[in-house]
Amino acid sequence: MVGMLGLIASLILLIILTMRGINIIIAAIISAVLVAVTGGLNLETALADYYMTGFTGYFKSWFLIFLLGAVFGKIMQETRAADSIANWVKNTLGPSRAVFAVVAAAAIMTYGGVSLFVVGFAVYPIAVSLFRVSNLPHRFIPAALVFGSISFTMTAPGSPEIQNLIPTEFFGTKPTAGGLIGVIMALIIMIVGGILLGRMVKKAVQNGEGFSPPNQLSAASNEIAADVELEMQKPTTPVNDKDYPHVIFAILPLVVVIVMLNTIAQFASSTAAALISLASGILLACVFMYKYLREFWSSLAKGAQDALVAAANTCAVVGFGSVAAQVSAFDTVVDGLVNMPGPPLMGLAIAVTLICGITGSASGGLGIALPILAPIYMAQGLDPGAMHRISALASGGLDSLPHNGYVVTTIRAICGETHKRAYWPVFILSVVLPTIVLALAVILYSIF
């Protein structure tokens, strides 16, 4: 009983600390100490062995992908290729479709392998200008960015995002695993989410809401807003094409990453395919847009720093999960999920989505759940492709609760908003909708 209470308390503590802005590495260690003490584990063994084994194991498996993904994002940012794509979408769809232009710009870049945080900072200025011209509520910009970045792009078949790559290691599958059902689930999230977002914005406008950004913006969003304000005050002239690489050259590296990933994965491991495709995307971006890349070595350094921070934060959560997995209460929870009534895939779906929700990290939750759950469900003879897609979809639901790192960064740091103003549409689009689609996927995979 004490162990179960300690497990629950440590999870609550992790959520509270991260929501209060405590560094996730510190929060994870403190929570690991609590679950170890209440679970009867030797503290030295829990931290020096279990925690560090989980931490270093995840780092060893995925750091190179974090590194190349971050560098690719920085190259796309420094060459202004990301700006070129965002402006192209803006000019193509226009202010009348401002919401969908923001979603489309974020989705194109994320599905092409660009780092989430780079996408957020690159698309936000475009979103501000579109929403301002259309007089749409500023508080919906975070929802548009988050929806376009993570709700369907990171869990869809063929995506180069790490949430779609981690299951390949445990189920022996390819990035396209899940077949037609996986594609249908992604399309449902995209279409239904787009309709819901459009209706929420329309309803807010009908209720008298206008652009009205928050009174207090973060330093980053203040700087962006100031730049946008200056642009708005200038005479209306088209953007000088010489300021950006041509959109074809900007998009081509993204296309190459997707095509090479899913082609090479047919003949090699998905990890190797991801590394080769991301490296090729970086090389191609440098070759096609070299005249816009003034700080090549600086871009590599910044990308490496971003990769270290992102990987270390995720590793910290995985390390906490490794300690939690050693207490008897965790075994009790896993046994209850595995043996619960209903389709076998339901237990896998619930376990993954709960762990991702608790940790506030899709990739971190997968890193904790799959080493434990995959062997159990593989032994039951279930379809590996179905388990892969269920796991990926499950990682993209409850992970977007308020303490999720990307959600916090997008709402507060990028957009200068507050959770009170901006989180509700994010919750609907990135928690409620993906969770409903996950349940539908379990039913379909169980039938077919």
C-alpha positions in Angstrom: 0.0 0.0 0.0 2.8 2.4 0.9 4.6 1.6 -2.4 1.5 2.4 -4.4 0.9 5.7 -2.6 4.5 6.5 -3.0 4.3 5.8 -6.8 1.3 8.0 -7.1 2.8 10.7 -5.0 6.0 10.7 -7.0 4.1 11.1 -10.2 2.0 14.0 -8.9 5.2 15.6 -7.5 6.9 15.3 -11.0 3.9 17.0 -12.6 3.7 19.8 -10.0 7.4 20.5 -10.1 7.5 20.7 -13.9 4.4 22.9 -14.0 6.1 25.2 -11.6 9.0 25.6 -13.9 11.5 23.4 -12.0 14.1 22.0 -14.3 12.9 18.6 -15.4 16.3 16.9 -14.6 16.1 18.1 -11.0 12.3 17.3 -10.8 12.9 13.8 -12.1 15.7 13.0 -9.6 13.6 14.3 -6.6 10.7 12.2 -7.8 12.9 9.2 -8.3 14.2 9.6 -4.7 10.6 9.7 -3.4 9.5 6.6 -5.3 12.6 4.7 -4.3 12.3 5.5 -0.6 8.5 4.7 -0.4 9.0 1.6 -2.6 11.7 0.1 -0.3 14.6 0.4 -2.8 18.2 1.1 -1.8 18.7 4.7 -2.6 22.2 4.4 -3.9 21.2 1.4 -6.1 18.0 3.3 -7.3 20.0 6.4 -8.4 23.4 5.1 -9.4 22.1 1.9 -11.1 18.4 2.0 -12.1 18.2 5.8 -12.8 21.5 6.1 -14.6 20.9 2.9 -16.6 17.6 4.3 -17.9 19.2 7.7 -18.5 22.3 6.5 -20.4 20.4 3.7 -22.3 18.0 6.2 -23.8 20.8 8.6 -24.5 22.8 6.0 -26.3 19.9 4.8 -28.4 18.5 8.2 -29.6 21.0 11.0 -29.1 22.3 10.9 -32.7 18.8 11.4 -34.0 18.2 14.2 -31.5 21.5 15.8 -32.8 20.8 15.5 -36.5 17.2 16.6 -36.1 18.2 19.7 -34.1 21.0 20.6 -36.5 18.7 20.1 -39.5 16.2 22.5 -37.8 18.9 25.1 -37.1 20.1 24.9 -40.7 16.5 25.4 -42.0 16.2 28.3 -39.6 19.5 30.0 -40.3 19.1 29.8 -44.1 15.6 31.2 -43.6 14.2 28.2 -45.4 11.6 27.8 -42.6 10.6 31.5 -43.2 10.3 30.8 -46.9 7.9 27.9 -46.4 5.9 29.9 -43.8 5.6 32.9 -46.2 4.7 30.7 -49.1 1.9 29.1 -47.2 0.8 32.5 -46.0 0.7 33.9 -49.5 -1.0 30.8 -50.9 -3.8 30.6 -48.4 -4.1 34.3 -47.5 -5.5 36.0 -44.4 -8.9 34.6 -45.0 -7.6 31.2 -44.1 -5.2 32.4 -41.4 -5.8 29.5 -39.0 -5.3 26.8 -41.6 -2.2 28.6 -43.0 -0.5 28.4 -39.6 -1.5 24.8 -39.2 -0.3 23.9 -42.7 3.1 25.7 -42.3 3.8 23.9 -39.0 2.7 20.5 -40.3 4.8 20.7 -43.5 8.0 21.5 -41.6 7.3 19.0 -38.7 6.5 16.1 -41.0 9.7 16.9 -42.9 11.8 16.4 -39.8 12.3 20.0 -38.6 12.6 20.3 -34.8 9.3 21.3 -33.1 10.8 24.3 -31.3 12.3 25.7 -34.5 8.9 25.3 -36.2 7.2 27.2 -33.4 9.6 30.2 -33.5 9.6 30.2 -37.3 5.9 30.1 -37.8 4.8 32.4 -34.9 5.7 35.7 -36.7 3.6 34.6 -39.7 0.8 33.6 -37.4 0.8 37.1 -35.7 0.7 39.0 -39.0 -2.1 36.7 -40.4 -4.2 36.8 -37.2 -3.7 40.6 -36.9 -4.9 41.3 -40.4 -7.9 38.9 -40.0 -8.5 40.3 -36.5 -8.6 36.7 -35.0 -8.0 36.1 -31.3 -4.3 35.8 -30.5 -5.0 33.2 -27.9 -5.7 30.6 -30.6 -2.2 30.9 -32.1 -0.7 28.3 -29.6 -3.4 25.8 -30.5 -2.7 26.2 -34.2 1.0 25.8 -33.7 0.7 22.8 -31.4 -2.0 21.1 -33.6 0.1 21.5 -36.7 3.3 20.3 -35.0 2.3 17.3 -32.9 -1.2 16.1 -33.1 -1.1 14.2 -36.4 2.4 14.8 -37.9 4.5 13.0 -35.3 2.2 9.9 -35.0 1.4 9.4 -38.7 2.9 6.5 -40.7 6.1 7.5 -42.4 6.9 10.5 -40.1 10.6 11.0 -39.3 9.7 12.3 -35.8 11.2 10.2 -32.9 7.8 9.2 -31.6 7.3 7.2 -34.8 10.8 5.8 -34.7 11.0 4.5 -31.1 8.4 1.7 -31.6 10.4 0.3 -34.5 13.2 -0.7 -32.1 10.8 -2.7 -29.9 8.4 -4.2 -32.4 10.8 -4.8 -35.3 8.7 -2.6 -37.6 9.2 0.1 -40.2 8.2 3.8 -39.9 5.2 3.1 -42.2 3.9 0.4 -39.8 0.2 0.4 -39.2 -0.9 0.4 -42.8 -4.1 2.0 -44.0 -5.7 2.2 -40.6 -2.8 4.4 -39.4 -3.2 6.7 -42.4 -6.9 7.0 -41.8 -6.4 7.8 -38.1 -3.9 10.6 -39.0 -6.4 12.0 -41.6 -9.3 11.9 -39.0 -7.2 13.9 -36.5 -6.2 16.4 -39.2 -9.6 16.9 -40.7 -11.7 16.8 -37.5 -9.2 18.9 -35.7 -9.1 21.5 -38.4 -12.9 21.7 -38.3 -12.9 22.0 -34.5 -10.2 24.7 -34.5 -12.0 26.7 -37.2 -15.3 26.5 -35.3 -13.7 27.6 -32.0 -12.1 30.6 -33.6 -15.3 31.5 -35.4 -17.3 31.2 -32.2 -14.9 33.5 -30.4 -15.1 36.1 -33.2 -18.9 36.0 -33.1 -18.7 36.6 -29.3 -16.8 39.8 -30.0 -13.2 38.7 -29.6 -10.5 40.3 -31.7 -6.7 40.0 -32.1 -6.1 41.4 -28.5 -2.7 39.8 -27.5 -2.0 39.4 -23.8 -0.8 42.4 -21.8 2.4 40.8 -20.7 4.4 39.0 -23.4 7.5 37.0 -22.8 10.9 38.5 -23.9 11.0 36.3 -26.9 7.5 37.0 -28.0 7.9 40.7 -27.3 10.8 40.8 -29.7 8.9 38.9 -32.3 5.8 41.1 -31.8 7.9 44.2 -32.2 9.4 43.0 -35.4 5.9 42.2 -36.7 4.7 45.7 -35.6 7.5 47.3 -37.6 6.6 45.2 -40.6 2.9 46.2 -40.3 3.9 49.9 -40.3 5.8 49.7 -43.5 4.2 50.4 -46.9 2.4 47.4 -48.3 5.0 45.8 -50.6 5.7 42.2 -51.4 8.5 40.5 -49.5 11.7 40.6 -51.4 12.3 37.1 -52.8 16.0 37.7 -52.5 15.6 37.7 -48.7 14.6 34.0 -48.7 15.6 30.9 -50.6 13.1 29.8 -53.2 10.3 27.7 -51.7 11.2 24.7 -53.9 14.7 24.7 -52.5 13.3 25.2 -49.0 10.9 22.3 -49.2 13.1 19.9 -51.2 15.3 18.9 -48.1 12.1 18.0 -46.2 10.8 15.8 -49.1 14.2 14.1 -49.3 14.2 13.3 -45.6 10.7 11.7 -45.8 11.4 9.7 -49.0 14.8 8.5 -48.0 13.7 7.5 -44.5 10.9 5.3 -45.7 12.9 3.9 -48.6 16.1 3.0 -46.7 14.0 1.6 -43.8 13.0 -1.2 -46.2 16.6 -2.4 -46.3 18.1 -1.2 -43.0 17.1 -0.4 -39.5 14.8 2.5 -39.0 17.4 4.2 -36.8 20.0 4.0 -39.6 17.5 5.2 -42.1 16.6 8.2 -39.9 20.3 9.1 -39.5 21.0 8.8 -43.2 17.9 10.7 -44.3 18.5 13.6 -41.8 22.2 13.9 -42.7 21.1 14.0 -46.4 18.6 16.7 -45.6 21.2 18.8 -43.8 23.7 18.3 -46.7 21.1 19.2 -49.3 19.9 22.3 -47.4 23.5 23.5 -47.2 24.2 22.9 -50.9 21.0 24.5 -52.2 20.9 27.4 -49.8 24.6 28.0 -49.1 24.5 31.7 -49.8 21.9 32.2 -47.0 24.0 30.2 -44.5 26.4 32.8 -43.0 27.0 31.0 -39.7 27.5 27.3 -40.6 29.6 26.3 -37.7 27.5 28.4 -35.3 24.4 26.6 -36.6 26.0 23.3 -35.9 27.0 24.4 -32.4 23.5 25.7 -31.6 21.9 22.5 -32.9 24.2 20.4 -30.8 23.4 22.5 -27.7 19.7 22.1 -28.4 20.0 18.4 -28.9 21.9 18.0 -25.6 19.2 19.9 -23.7 16.3 18.0 -25.4 17.9 14.6 -25.0 19.0 15.2 -21.4 15.5 16.3 -20.4 13.9 13.2 -22.0 16.6 11.0 -20.5 15.8 12.4 -17.0 12.2 11.3 -17.4 13.2 7.9 -18.6 15.6 7.5 -15.7 12.7 8.3 -13.3 10.6 5.7 -15.0 13.3 3.1 -14.7 13.4 3.6 -10.9 9.6 3.5 -10.8 9.6 0.2 -12.8 11.6 -1.4 -10.0 8.9 -1.1 -7.3 6.3 -3.8 -6.8 3.5 -1.3 -7.2 4.5 -0.6 -10.8 4.3 -4.4 -11.5 0.8 -4.4 -10.0 -0.3 -1.6 -12.3 1.2 -3.3 -15.4 -0.4 -6.6 -14.5 -3.7 -4.9 -14.1 -3.4 -3.2 -17.6 -2.2 -6.3 -19.3 -5.0 -8.5 -17.9 -7.8 -6.0 -18.2 -11.0 -7.1 -20.0 -11.4 -6.2 -23.6 -9.1 -6.2 -26.6 -5.4 -6.9 -25.7 -4.4 -3.7 -27.5 -6.5 -1.7 -25.1 -4.1 -2.4 -22.2 -1.1 -1.3 -24.3 -2.9 1.9 -25.4 -3.9 2.8 -21.9 -0.5 2.0 -20.4 1.4 4.1 -23.0 -0.9 7.1 -22.9 -1.0 7.2 -19.1 2.8 7.0 -18.8 3.2 9.7 -21.5 0.7 11.8 -19.7 2.4 11.4 -16.3 5.8 12.3 -17.7 4.5 15.1 -20.0 6.6 13.6 -22.8 5.6 11.5 -25.7 9.1 10.2 -26.4 10.0 9.9 -22.7 6.8 7.9 -22.1 7.6 5.6 -24.9 11.1 5.1 -23.6 9.7 4.1 -20.2 6.7 2.0 -21.4 7.9 0.0 -24.4 10.9 -1.8 -22.9 8.5 -3.2 -20.3 5.3 -3.7 -22.3 6.6 -4.7 -25.8 8.0 -8.1 -24.8 4.7 -8.9 -23.0 2.5 -8.1 -25.9 4.8 -9.5 -28.5 4.6 -12.8 -26.6 0.8 -12.7 -27.1 1.3 -12.9 -30.9 -0.3 -9.6 -31.7 0.4 -7.8 -35.0 3.6 -5.8 -34.6 2.4 -3.1 -37.0 -0.8 -2.6 -35.0 1.2 -2.4 -31.8 3.6 0.1 -33.3 0.8 2.5 -34.5 -1.2 2.1 -31.3 1.9 3.0 -29.3 2.7 6.0 -31.5 -0.9 7.3 -31.3 -1.0 6.7 -27.6 2.1 8.8 -27.1 0.3 11.8 -28.7 -2.6 12.1 -26.4 -2.2 12.7 -22.6 1.4 13.8 -23.2 0.0 17.3 -24.1 -1.3 18.0 -20.6 -0.4 21.4 -19.2 3.1 20.3 -18.0 4.3 19.1 -21.4 7.5 20.9 -22.3 6.5 21.9 -25.8 3.1 23.1 -24.7 4.6 25.2 -22.0 7.3 26.6 -24.4 4.7 27.4 -27.1 2.2 29.1 -24.9 4.5 31.0 -22.7 7.9 31.5 -24.3 6.9 31.7 -28.0 3.5 33.2 -27.9 3.6 35.1 -24.5 0.2 33.7 -23.6 -1.1 32.1 -20.4 -2.5 28.6 -19.8 -5.7 30.3 -18.7 -6.2 32.1 -22.0 -4.7 29.6 -24.5 -4.7 26.0 -23.1 -8.3 25.0 -23.6 -8.2 24.7 -27.4 -4.8 23.0 -27.1 -6.4 20.5 -24.7 -9.3 19.7 -27.2 -7.1 19.4 -30.2 -4.1 17.6 -28.7 -5.5 15.6 -25.8 -9.2 14.9 -26.3 -9.3 14.3 -30.1 -6.2 12.1 -30.3 -7.4 10.0 -27.3 -10.8 9.4 -29.0 -9.0 8.5 -32.2 -6.7 6.2 -30.2 -9.8 4.3 -28.9 -11.1 4.0 -32.5 -7.7 2.7 -33.7 -7.8 0.0 -31.0 -11.2 -1.1 -32.2 -10.2 -1.2 -35.9 -6.9 -3.0 -35.3 -8.7 -5.5 -33.1 -11.3 -6.2 -35.8 -9.0 -6.2 -38.9 
